[in-house]
């Protein structure tokens, strides 16, 4: 049996998407080796404070804003897909290990911003590539890809936990952990370079520059999702909340393992539900879990909060990516706007969260988040109900 037919019949997804799944697996394995300990490294090892963590998160996400939109547009305009994907993974693979040399929060912010630029270069074009090979099963395709993505994050967090548990929590151990991210990063680049096909010519031939008339109707729902991201704590602040609740530093990476395990087991199943139901409805349900995650944090149920945050993250992201795949005419550009909006609103939200936490305390920061999230959720359901 032809291998492409085998994958189509038994796995319901194209093998190009399977290859991209392994690319994301190794890339996010490396990322989790960094992100599961970086907040602790900044706040407690470098002794820079929670507000500086907010600045790092904000800078890292904001830097990618214009580039995500730019490369999504360029992909549509000039029908370039795989070269951007390869370049983006290469930039990320090189910059993560350089964190081992950082001495200040400004240096960390610079390296994280550069690494996020790599994410920006590949983000929209990678999703366009998945969409091109989804064959009418966008929910399953994005669900599988995200499953591999978070499985890599889970393994990376386990590596971080094992490293801290067995070798200790010294500054040298943190830096050695960052340096070792070079290995999985290079593996991901090799896979995308030699085993991932470019977008089909017929798909790229239909691409054109962004047309507001054809895709502007998608913007209200995207804006509501962006506002939700603005008010929701990032996983970095969840990690600091875990430390403040008394959880030992060596155990904190296990919370990222839990967070990613939840996403791994739910990702493909959520994709199936997206294909069966509407992506908009599934997104609304996911937002409810996001609100519950913050409520759990308020009542000091940190572990429950990580579980619920994982449900929102994977289900919500799969729903939006699938919805764009089905509705957008200029997919690369709209994916660029999506990731750019997440970056911009995530950066602004991280800055506000860090400042409120520093000057008013953790509880007030959580209450601010819960109030905003609830209002956005109500507006979201009003919006999709009117569309019907």
C-alpha positions as CSV (number, residue, x, y, z in Angstrom):
1,X,0.0,0.0,0.0
2,X,1.2,3.5,-0.9
3,X,2.4,5.2,2.4
4,X,0.4,8.3,1.7
5,X,-2.8,6.1,1.3
6,X,-1.9,4.2,4.4
7,X,-1.7,7.4,6.5
8,X,-4.9,8.8,4.9
9,X,-6.8,5.6,5.6
10,X,-5.6,4.7,9.1
11,X,-4.5,8.0,10.6
12,X,-6.9,10.3,8.8
13,X,-4.2,12.8,8.4
14,X,-1.5,13.4,5.7
15,X,2.0,12.2,6.5
16,X,3.4,15.7,5.9
17,X,1.4,16.7,9.0
18,X,2.9,13.8,10.9
19,X,6.4,15.0,9.9
20,X,5.5,18.5,11.0
21,X,4.3,17.0,14.3
22,X,7.7,15.5,15.0
23,X,9.3,18.9,14.1
24,X,7.2,20.6,16.7
25,X,7.8,17.7,19.2
26,X,11.6,18.3,19.3
27,X,11.2,22.1,19.1
28,X,8.9,22.3,22.0
29,X,10.8,19.7,24.0
30,X,13.7,22.3,23.9
31,X,11.3,25.1,24.6
32,X,9.9,23.4,27.7
33,X,13.5,22.8,29.0
34,X,13.7,26.6,29.1
35,X,10.2,27.9,29.9
36,X,9.5,25.5,32.8
37,X,12.4,27.0,34.8
38,X,13.1,30.4,33.2
39,X,10.6,32.3,35.4
40,X,12.3,30.9,38.5
41,X,15.7,31.6,37.0
42,X,14.8,35.3,36.4
43,X,13.0,36.0,39.6
44,X,15.0,34.0,42.1
45,X,18.4,33.1,40.5
46,X,19.0,36.5,38.8
47,X,17.0,38.2,41.6
48,X,15.2,40.5,39.2
49,X,11.7,40.5,40.6
50,X,8.2,39.6,39.3
51,X,7.9,42.9,37.5
52,X,11.0,42.1,35.5
53,X,9.5,38.7,34.6
54,X,6.5,40.6,33.3
55,X,8.8,42.7,31.1
56,X,10.6,39.7,29.7
57,X,7.3,38.0,28.9
58,X,6.0,41.2,27.3
59,X,9.1,41.9,25.3
60,X,9.4,38.3,24.1
61,X,5.8,38.2,22.8
62,X,5.7,41.8,21.5
63,X,8.8,41.4,19.4
64,X,7.1,38.7,17.3
65,X,4.0,40.9,16.7
66,X,4.9,42.6,13.4
67,X,6.9,39.7,12.1
68,X,4.0,37.2,12.4
69,X,1.8,39.4,10.3
70,X,4.6,40.3,7.9
71,X,5.7,36.7,7.2
72,X,2.1,35.6,6.9
73,X,1.5,38.3,4.3
74,X,4.7,37.6,2.5
75,X,3.8,33.9,2.3
76,X,0.5,34.8,0.6
77,X,1.9,37.5,-1.6
78,X,4.9,35.6,-2.9
79,X,3.7,32.0,-2.4
80,X,6.6,31.1,-0.1
81,X,5.9,28.6,2.6
82,X,8.6,26.0,3.5
83,X,11.6,28.4,3.4
84,X,10.0,30.5,6.1
85,X,9.2,27.4,8.2
86,X,12.9,26.1,8.0
87,X,14.3,29.6,8.8
88,X,12.0,30.0,11.8
89,X,12.9,26.7,13.3
90,X,16.7,27.4,12.7
91,X,16.5,30.8,14.5
92,X,14.8,29.2,17.5
93,X,17.2,26.3,17.6
94,X,20.3,28.6,17.8
95,X,19.0,31.2,20.3
96,X,17.7,28.9,23.1
97,X,21.1,27.6,24.1
98,X,22.5,31.1,24.3
99,X,20.4,31.7,27.4
100,X,23.2,29.8,29.2
101,X,25.3,33.0,28.8
102,X,22.7,35.5,30.0
103,X,23.5,37.6,33.1
104,X,20.7,40.1,33.3
105,X,17.0,40.2,32.6
106,X,17.7,42.5,29.6
107,X,19.9,39.8,28.0
108,X,17.2,37.2,28.7
109,X,14.6,39.4,27.1
110,X,16.8,40.0,24.0
111,X,17.4,36.3,23.5
112,X,13.8,35.4,24.2
113,X,12.7,38.1,21.8
114,X,15.0,36.7,19.1
115,X,13.8,33.2,19.7
116,X,10.2,34.4,19.4
117,X,11.1,36.0,16.1
118,X,11.9,32.6,14.9
119,X,8.5,31.5,16.0
120,X,7.0,34.5,14.2
121,X,8.7,33.6,10.9
122,X,7.4,30.1,10.9
123,X,4.1,30.3,12.8
124,X,1.6,31.5,10.1
125,X,3.4,29.7,7.3
126,X,3.5,26.4,9.3
127,X,-0.3,26.6,9.9
128,X,-0.8,27.3,6.2
129,X,1.2,24.2,5.4
130,X,-0.9,22.1,7.8
131,X,-4.1,23.6,6.3
132,X,-2.9,22.8,2.7
133,X,-2.6,19.1,3.7
134,X,-5.6,18.8,6.0
135,X,-7.8,17.3,3.3
136,X,-11.1,18.5,4.9
137,X,-10.1,17.4,8.4
138,X,-8.7,20.6,9.8
139,X,-9.8,19.8,13.4
140,X,-8.0,16.4,13.4
141,X,-5.0,17.8,11.6
142,X,-4.4,20.7,14.0
143,X,-5.4,18.4,16.9
144,X,-2.6,15.9,16.0
145,X,-0.1,18.6,15.5
146,X,-0.9,20.2,18.8
147,X,-0.7,16.8,20.5
148,X,2.8,16.3,19.3
149,X,3.6,19.9,20.2
150,X,2.6,19.5,23.8
151,X,4.0,16.0,24.1
152,X,7.4,17.5,23.4
153,X,6.7,20.2,26.0
154,X,5.8,17.5,28.5
155,X,9.0,15.5,27.9
156,X,11.0,18.8,28.1
157,X,9.5,19.6,31.4
158,X,10.3,16.1,32.7
159,X,13.9,16.6,31.6
160,X,14.0,19.9,33.5
161,X,12.5,18.3,36.6
162,X,15.0,15.4,36.5
163,X,17.9,17.8,36.0
164,X,16.9,20.0,39.0
165,X,16.0,17.0,41.2
166,X,19.2,15.0,40.6
167,X,21.7,17.8,40.0
168,X,20.3,20.5,42.3
169,X,19.1,24.0,41.7
170,X,22.3,25.9,41.4
171,X,22.8,28.6,38.7
172,X,25.3,26.3,36.9
173,X,22.6,23.6,36.5
174,X,20.1,26.1,35.1
175,X,22.7,27.3,32.5
176,X,23.7,23.7,31.6
177,X,20.0,22.9,31.0
178,X,19.7,25.8,28.6
179,X,22.8,24.8,26.7
180,X,21.5,21.2,26.1
181,X,18.5,22.6,24.2
182,X,20.7,22.8,21.1
183,X,20.4,19.0,20.5
184,X,16.6,18.7,20.1
185,X,16.6,22.1,18.3
186,X,18.9,20.9,15.6
187,X,16.9,17.6,15.2
188,X,13.8,19.6,14.5
189,X,15.6,21.6,11.8
190,X,16.9,18.5,10.1
191,X,13.4,16.9,10.0
192,X,11.7,20.0,8.5
193,X,14.5,20.3,6.0
194,X,14.5,16.8,4.7
195,X,11.1,15.2,5.5
196,X,8.5,18.0,5.1
197,X,7.1,18.8,1.7
198,X,6.4,22.3,0.6
199,X,2.8,23.5,0.1
200,X,1.2,22.1,-3.1
201,X,1.6,24.3,-6.1
202,X,-2.1,24.6,-6.7
203,X,-2.6,25.9,-3.1
204,X,0.1,28.5,-3.5
205,X,-1.1,29.6,-6.9
206,X,-4.5,30.6,-5.4
207,X,-2.7,32.7,-2.8
208,X,-2.8,36.5,-3.1
209,X,-2.2,39.5,-0.9
210,X,-4.7,40.2,1.9
211,X,-8.1,41.3,0.9
212,X,-10.1,43.0,3.7
213,X,-13.4,42.5,1.9
214,X,-13.0,38.7,1.9
215,X,-11.6,38.2,5.4
216,X,-12.6,41.2,7.6
217,X,-15.7,39.4,8.9
218,X,-13.3,37.2,10.8
219,X,-11.8,40.0,12.9
220,X,-14.5,40.4,15.6
221,X,-14.1,36.9,16.8
222,X,-10.4,37.1,16.7
223,X,-10.5,40.4,18.7
224,X,-12.6,38.7,21.5
225,X,-10.0,35.9,21.6
226,X,-7.2,38.4,21.9
227,X,-9.0,40.2,24.8
228,X,-9.4,36.9,26.5
229,X,-5.6,36.2,26.2
230,X,-5.0,39.7,27.6
231,X,-6.8,39.0,30.9
232,X,-5.7,35.3,31.3
233,X,-2.5,34.6,33.3
234,X,0.3,33.1,31.2
235,X,1.9,29.9,32.3
236,X,4.8,31.9,33.6
237,X,2.6,33.6,36.2
238,X,1.0,30.3,37.1
239,X,4.5,29.0,37.8
240,X,5.3,32.0,40.1
241,X,2.0,31.5,41.8
242,X,3.0,27.8,42.4
243,X,6.2,29.0,44.0
244,X,4.4,31.5,46.2
245,X,2.0,28.8,47.3
246,X,4.9,26.9,48.9
247,X,5.6,24.3,46.2
248,X,9.3,23.4,46.1
249,X,11.4,24.7,43.2
250,X,12.5,21.3,42.1
251,X,8.8,20.2,41.8
252,X,7.6,23.1,39.8
253,X,8.6,21.6,36.4
254,X,6.2,18.8,37.2
255,X,3.3,21.3,37.0
256,X,4.4,21.9,33.4
257,X,4.4,18.2,32.9
258,X,0.8,18.0,34.1
259,X,-0.1,21.1,32.0
260,X,1.2,19.5,28.9
261,X,0.0,16.0,29.7
262,X,-3.6,17.4,29.8
263,X,-3.1,19.0,26.4
264,X,-1.5,15.8,25.0
265,X,-4.4,13.6,25.9
266,X,-7.1,16.1,24.9
267,X,-5.6,17.6,21.7
268,X,-6.7,15.0,19.1
269,X,-10.1,14.4,20.8
270,X,-10.8,18.2,20.8
271,X,-9.9,18.2,17.1
272,X,-12.5,15.5,16.5
273,X,-15.1,17.5,18.3
274,X,-14.2,20.6,16.3
275,X,-14.8,18.6,13.1
276,X,-18.2,17.4,14.4
277,X,-19.4,20.7,15.9
278,X,-18.5,24.2,15.0
279,X,-15.1,25.6,16.0
280,X,-16.8,28.7,17.4
281,X,-18.9,26.7,19.8
282,X,-15.9,24.6,21.0
283,X,-13.9,27.9,21.5
284,X,-16.7,29.3,23.8
285,X,-16.6,26.1,25.9
286,X,-12.8,26.3,26.1
287,X,-13.0,29.9,27.4
288,X,-15.1,28.6,30.2
289,X,-12.3,26.4,31.3
290,X,-9.9,29.3,31.1
291,X,-12.1,31.2,33.6
292,X,-12.2,28.2,35.9
293,X,-8.4,27.9,35.8
294,X,-8.1,31.4,37.3
295,X,-10.8,30.7,39.8
296,X,-8.8,27.7,41.0
297,X,-5.7,29.9,41.3
298,X,-7.7,32.4,43.4
299,X,-8.7,29.6,45.8
300,X,-5.1,28.3,46.0
301,X,-5.9,25.1,44.0
302,X,-2.8,25.5,41.9
303,X,-2.7,21.9,40.5
304,X,-6.4,22.1,39.5
305,X,-5.6,25.5,37.9
306,X,-2.8,24.0,35.7
307,X,-5.2,21.2,34.6
308,X,-7.9,23.6,33.6
309,X,-5.4,26.0,31.9
310,X,-4.3,23.0,29.8
311,X,-7.9,22.3,28.7
312,X,-8.4,25.9,27.6
313,X,-5.0,26.2,25.9
314,X,-5.2,23.2,23.7
315,X,-9.0,23.3,22.9
316,X,-9.0,27.0,22.3
317,X,-6.0,27.1,20.1
318,X,-7.1,24.1,18.0
319,X,-10.6,25.7,17.6
320,X,-9.2,29.0,16.3
321,X,-6.6,27.4,14.0
322,X,-9.3,25.1,12.5
323,X,-11.8,28.0,12.2
324,X,-9.2,30.1,10.2
325,X,-8.4,27.1,8.0
326,X,-12.1,26.7,7.1
327,X,-13.1,30.4,6.8
328,X,-10.1,32.4,5.7
329,X,-9.4,33.1,2.0
330,X,-5.9,34.4,2.7
331,X,-4.8,31.9,5.3
332,X,-1.2,32.9,5.7
333,X,-2.1,36.6,6.4
334,X,-5.0,35.7,8.7
335,X,-2.8,33.3,10.7
336,X,-0.3,36.1,10.9
337,X,-2.9,38.5,12.3
338,X,-4.0,35.8,14.7
339,X,-0.5,35.1,16.1
340,X,0.4,38.8,16.0
341,X,-2.7,39.6,18.0
342,X,-2.0,36.9,20.5
343,X,1.6,38.3,20.8
344,X,0.5,41.9,21.2
345,X,-2.4,41.3,23.7
346,X,-0.3,38.7,25.5
347,X,2.5,41.2,25.9
348,X,0.2,43.9,27.2
349,X,-1.5,41.5,29.5
350,X,1.8,40.3,31.0
351,X,2.9,43.8,31.6
352,X,-0.3,44.8,33.4
353,X,-0.4,41.5,35.4
354,X,3.2,42.0,36.6
355,X,2.6,45.6,37.7
356,X,-0.7,44.8,39.5
357,X,0.9,41.8,41.2
358,X,3.9,43.9,42.3
359,X,2.0,46.9,43.6
360,X,-1.3,45.3,44.8
361,X,-0.5,41.7,45.4
362,X,-1.4,38.3,43.8
363,X,-5.0,38.2,44.9
364,X,-5.9,41.6,43.2
365,X,-4.1,40.5,40.0
366,X,-6.2,37.3,39.9
367,X,-9.5,39.3,40.6
368,X,-8.6,41.7,37.8
369,X,-8.1,38.7,35.5
370,X,-11.4,37.0,36.5
371,X,-13.4,40.2,36.0
372,X,-12.0,40.8,32.5
373,X,-12.3,37.2,31.4
374,X,-15.9,36.9,32.5
375,X,-16.9,40.1,30.6
376,X,-15.2,38.9,27.4
377,X,-16.8,35.5,27.7
378,X,-20.3,37.0,27.9
379,X,-19.5,39.2,24.9
380,X,-18.3,36.2,23.0
381,X,-21.5,34.2,23.4
382,X,-23.5,37.3,22.4
383,X,-21.4,37.6,19.3
384,X,-21.7,34.0,18.1
385,X,-25.4,33.9,19.0
386,X,-26.1,36.9,16.8
387,X,-24.2,35.4,13.9
388,X,-26.6,32.4,13.9
